[in-house]
Amino acid sequence: MHTTGKRRLLRGAAALVAAGMLAGGLAACAPTADDQPAEPITADGSDDGSTLTLWTRAPLERQAKLLVEAYNESHENQVELTVVPNDDYVAKVGAAAGSGGLPDLFAADIVYVPNWVEQGLFADISEQIGGLDYKDQINKGHLSAGSLDGKEYVLPFVLDLSMLMWNKELFTEAGLDPEKAPATLDEFAEAAEKVQALNKPDTYGTATGLNCGGCLVFTWFPSIWASGDPVMNDDGTEALLASDSAKAVYETWKGLEDAGAVLPSSTDEAGPTWTAAFSEGKVGVMPFPATLLSSLEFDAGVAGIPGVDGGVSTFVGGDGIGISKDSKKAAQAWNFLSWMMSEDAQVGVLAEDDNAVSRADLADNEYSAKDPRLVTINEVASQGDTPVARNFQQAFNAPGSPWLTLIRNAVLKDGDSVDADNDEITAVLGQ
């Protein structure tokens, strides 16, 4: 499997604030009210009754509110949470960064974190992270995405993982073992085709978002990683999406599309409803967000997303969180972050609400032990990746991105242009 630990995450500007605005160390970023240097920050920070501000984007509102409420109930410090609509978040952060008005703490979609780290929007918390006795257990994808030149700026806030999920009732009807996960890409396709062969009204073998670049990186990249291949070079300037394993992924989905086993609306699905049919019990098997498991009203199997010949991986998405360059309460902000990584928060708040934890040593806990699927999700998290690049948004997520062009040509057309389309992704990544 491709590992994140060896990557050198030197990413380009986000075009939000002027270049060169680099944050200093944590203590240096935390002057007192009279602008005198702050005292050295202890391991747990300071819980002195200060009021802290925290921003998050709307998709993580539930988890953010749970964490903030639990912290406020158990600490002298109080966190004031602002939830920002997802489509407005980048612009709001950019405007605040330019005017020196960032909150004490702010979360960010993990694919944006490297840009904002390089822009200096987060304070350096390397010393504090290094002092955590469980540092080696923290999700490596998020730590890596928030690192630059050997320094660390971000901790995981909430993990959002892509997992292979299947409808056990439909599997049983199709003569499949409902307790056995498809172990290879071929087994995934065979399962989808058998569910399709049931010929149940409005029920399909699988589904995806063929006009949603973000959906496709979230669900298809893991099959390439599980096959032992990367999707980009180490510095995120070259696409490696014309490898044999990548082509096998496209060919598998093209075969399912040609066989009529893919939900028809997948062709034009741009993201808003790409999970709906599975949630409604109308899809047999598909890569699906782990955060939605608790919302399913039927018995679903859960496993890592398989590679061509086996192995499993996941896209470790979600948000990272750090202390802003503008905070004058860094010691208090670190108190929140250190608590957020504690067992009390990871297990007592996030795991209790059926969320993945950000520490591998807490994967098997009192809540996940009641549902083996949650243990699986937590364990697969350590086998996933968090791909980041200077121009990730333009290359992959944007409407009409070259990644979308590659997929649509490979799955909906003849599939002969993968190499050329891969070069177009590289051209955008290298800009």
Summary of the structure (lengths in Angstrom):
residues: 431
radius of gyration: 21.7
end to end distance: 27.7
largest distance: 72.3
contacts: 1571
relative contact order: 0.19
helix: 42%
strand: 16%
